[in-house]
Amino acid sequence: MAAKKEIRKQNAIQRFTRETIGELRKVSWPSRQEAMNLTMVVIIVMVFMGILLSVTDILSGRLLDLLLGI
C-alpha cells in the first residue's frame, strides 16, 4: 500500500490567526502625515454635520411650535 500522508486538521483559531496575519501584510498602510490629514477631515466633517443637525433640529422644533400654536 502507498504510504498515506498524515493530514493535520488545523484548529479554527489557528487558521483564523494565520489568515488574518497574511491579510494584514497585504494592507497598504497610510503614512503618519496621511493619517493625521484624514483624521482632521473626519473631525471637520463631524463638527459640520453636528452643527447642521443642531440647526435643523432647532428650526424644525420652532416650526412645529408655530404649527401647533404652542
QUIJORA-V537126 format. One line per field, one symbol per residue. ss: DSSP state (h for helix, s for strand, l for the rest). burial: + if it has 9 or more other ideal C-beta (glycine too) atoms within 8 Angstrom, else -. Layout:
ss = ???
burial = ???
This chain:
ss = lllllllllllhhhhhhhhhhhhhhhlllllhhhhhhhhhhhhhhhhhhhhhhhhhhhhhhhhhhhhhll
burial = --------------+--+----------------+--+--------------------------------
